[in-house]
């Protein structure tokens, strides 16, 4: 049986399961549905071209320098 869990759910679940903070994670993926990630995780997203992959070092460096905004949960 094949799982129908979205890539977004898969990533969020992985982060939560490993008890990581957003600033401890860098997401590099080509799935455009990840644009719907929560803001604190989306700030750590490098969305790549599915045909080329990661080919822009400046984009990666930019994401690594970003400060993660704190969000209020509840």
N, C-alpha and C positions, 0 to 999 in steps of 0.2 A: 504494500500500500504506500502510495506517495504522499508526502506531507504537502499541505497547501498553505503553510505559514509564509507570510510575506517576508521579504528581505528586511524591511523595517522592523518588524516584530522580532525576527531572528537576532538582529543586532542589539535591539533594546534589551531583550531577554538575556543575551550573553553578557552585556555590560552589568545588568542587575545581578545576575548569577555570580559574577566574579567580584561584586561589590566595588566597582570602580567609579571614580569621579570622572565627570566629563573631560576635565583637563588631562586625565591620564590615558585618554583614548584618542587615536587618530583613525578615522574611517576613510579608507580609499576604496572606492567602488564605482561601478558604471551603471548602477540601477537608479534611474531618474525618480523612482518612487521615494527615494531617500530624501528628496526635497521636503517631504512631510515629516521628517524627524523633529522631535522637540528642539527648540532653539538652541539649548545648551549643547546638544549633540550635533546639531546641524552646523554649528560654528566650527566643529572639528572634522568636517566632511570635505574630502577632495573628490569631486565627482569627475570621473575620467570618461574619455571617449571609448565606447565599447569596441571600436575598430582599431584604435591606436594604443589605448592604455594610458599610463602615466608618462607623459613626455614633456611636461613643463615643470622644471625644478622650482621656478619662482612661485608657482601656485602652491606647491607643497611647503615651501619655506614660509609663505604668507600665512598658511593655516597654522603652522607650528608656532608662529609669533602671536597669534590672536589670544586675547584674554577671554576666558569663558565667563559669560554673564551668569550670575547666580539667579535661580528662579525660586519663587516661593511655591511650595507644594501644599496642597491641602484642601 
